[in-house]
Amino acid sequence: MVHICEIGKTQPVRTFAGHEDEVNLIRFTSDKSLLASCSDDRTVRIWNITVWKEEGPDAPAVIPAGTVDKACQCVLRGHTREISSMAWCPNGETNTQQHVLAT
């Protein structure tokens, strides 16, 4: 799981669940619109922070099991071993929302 916490609060304000093994690293895009998490389950998950913020303060902090988390934009598969490093890469375009991730 990935927990988003607010300093001074005792509980996470949002938890992103979906990985089936240990999460090794998280990285935000420079504009803070996306969060990538990589795991020993050999996947990378891309979480849309904008969707989470649009859910508002009344949205559940943890999405119940069996429910689709709208914030999970995609799951990247293909690695044959655990993923322990990743980075968002500049794409050279200043007026685009396209993001590139290296794992």
Contacts in CASP RR format, 6 or more apart in sequence:
PFRMAT RR
TARGET T0000
AUTHOR 0000-0000-0000
METHOD contacts of the structure
MODEL  1
MVHICEIGKTQPVRTFAGHEDEVNLIRFTSDKSLLASCSDDRTVRIWNIT
VWKEEGPDAPAVIPAGTVDKACQCVLRGHTREISSMAWCPNGETNTQQHV
LAT
1 15 0 8 1.000
1 16 0 8 1.000
1 17 0 8 1.000
1 18 0 8 1.000
1 19 0 8 1.000
1 23 0 8 1.000
2 15 0 8 1.000
2 16 0 8 1.000
2 17 0 8 1.000
2 23 0 8 1.000
2 26 0 8 1.000
2 35 0 8 1.000
2 37 0 8 1.000
2 47 0 8 1.000
3 12 0 8 1.000
3 14 0 8 1.000
3 15 0 8 1.000
4 12 0 8 1.000
4 13 0 8 1.000
4 14 0 8 1.000
4 15 0 8 1.000
4 16 0 8 1.000
4 52 0 8 1.000
5 12 0 8 1.000
5 13 0 8 1.000
6 13 0 8 1.000
11 61 0 8 1.000
12 61 0 8 1.000
12 62 0 8 1.000
13 61 0 8 1.000
14 52 0 8 1.000
14 59 0 8 1.000
14 61 0 8 1.000
14 62 0 8 1.000
15 61 0 8 1.000
15 62 0 8 1.000
15 63 0 8 1.000
16 35 0 8 1.000
16 37 0 8 1.000
16 45 0 8 1.000
16 47 0 8 1.000
16 69 0 8 1.000
16 71 0 8 1.000
16 72 0 8 1.000
17 62 0 8 1.000
17 63 0 8 1.000
17 65 0 8 1.000
17 69 0 8 1.000
18 45 0 8 1.000
18 69 0 8 1.000
18 72 0 8 1.000
19 37 0 8 1.000
19 39 0 8 1.000
19 41 0 8 1.000
19 43 0 8 1.000
19 45 0 8 1.000
20 39 0 8 1.000
20 41 0 8 1.000
20 43 0 8 1.000
21 39 0 8 1.000
21 40 0 8 1.000
21 41 0 8 1.000
21 82 0 8 1.000
22 39 0 8 1.000
22 40 0 8 1.000
23 37 0 8 1.000
23 38 0 8 1.000
23 39 0 8 1.000
24 38 0 8 1.000
24 39 0 8 1.000
24 40 0 8 1.000
24 82 0 8 1.000
24 83 0 8 1.000
24 84 0 8 1.000
25 37 0 8 1.000
25 38 0 8 1.000
25 83 0 8 1.000
25 84 0 8 1.000
25 85 0 8 1.000
25 86 0 8 1.000
26 35 0 8 1.000
26 36 0 8 1.000
26 37 0 8 1.000
26 38 0 8 1.000
27 35 0 8 1.000
27 36 0 8 1.000
27 86 0 8 1.000
27 87 0 8 1.000
27 88 0 8 1.000
28 34 0 8 1.000
28 35 0 8 1.000
28 49 0 8 1.000
28 88 0 8 1.000
29 35 0 8 1.000
29 88 0 8 1.000
29 99 0 8 1.000
30 88 0 8 1.000
32 49 0 8 1.000
33 48 0 8 1.000
33 49 0 8 1.000
33 50 0 8 1.000
33 97 0 8 1.000
34 46 0 8 1.000
34 47 0 8 1.000
34 48 0 8 1.000
34 49 0 8 1.000
34 73 0 8 1.000
34 88 0 8 1.000
34 99 0 8 1.000
35 46 0 8 1.000
35 47 0 8 1.000
35 49 0 8 1.000
36 44 0 8 1.000
36 45 0 8 1.000
36 46 0 8 1.000
36 47 0 8 1.000
36 86 0 8 1.000
36 88 0 8 1.000
36 101 0 8 1.000
37 44 0 8 1.000
37 45 0 8 1.000
37 47 0 8 1.000
38 44 0 8 1.000
38 83 0 8 1.000
38 84 0 8 1.000
38 85 0 8 1.000
38 86 0 8 1.000
38 103 0 8 1.000
39 45 0 8 1.000
39 82 0 8 1.000
39 83 0 8 1.000
40 82 0 8 1.000
40 83 0 8 1.000
41 82 0 8 1.000
42 77 0 8 1.000
42 78 0 8 1.000
42 79 0 8 1.000
42 80 0 8 1.000
42 81 0 8 1.000
42 82 0 8 1.000
42 83 0 8 1.000
43 75 0 8 1.000
43 76 0 8 1.000
43 77 0 8 1.000
43 79 0 8 1.000
43 83 0 8 1.000
44 75 0 8 1.000
44 76 0 8 1.000
44 83 0 8 1.000
44 86 0 8 1.000
44 101 0 8 1.000
44 103 0 8 1.000
45 72 0 8 1.000
45 74 0 8 1.000
45 75 0 8 1.000
45 76 0 8 1.000
46 72 0 8 1.000
46 73 0 8 1.000
46 74 0 8 1.000
46 75 0 8 1.000
46 76 0 8 1.000
46 101 0 8 1.000
47 71 0 8 1.000
47 72 0 8 1.000
47 73 0 8 1.000
48 70 0 8 1.000
48 71 0 8 1.000
48 72 0 8 1.000
48 73 0 8 1.000
49 71 0 8 1.000
51 70 0 8 1.000
51 71 0 8 1.000
51 73 0 8 1.000
52 59 0 8 1.000
52 71 0 8 1.000
55 70 0 8 1.000
55 71 0 8 1.000
63 69 0 8 1.000
63 71 0 8 1.000
76 101 0 8 1.000
76 103 0 8 1.000
79 103 0 8 1.000
83 103 0 8 1.000
85 103 0 8 1.000
86 101 0 8 1.000
86 102 0 8 1.000
86 103 0 8 1.000
87 101 0 8 1.000
87 102 0 8 1.000
88 99 0 8 1.000
88 100 0 8 1.000
88 101 0 8 1.000
89 100 0 8 1.000
89 101 0 8 1.000
89 102 0 8 1.000
90 100 0 8 1.000
91 98 0 8 1.000
91 99 0 8 1.000
91 100 0 8 1.000
END
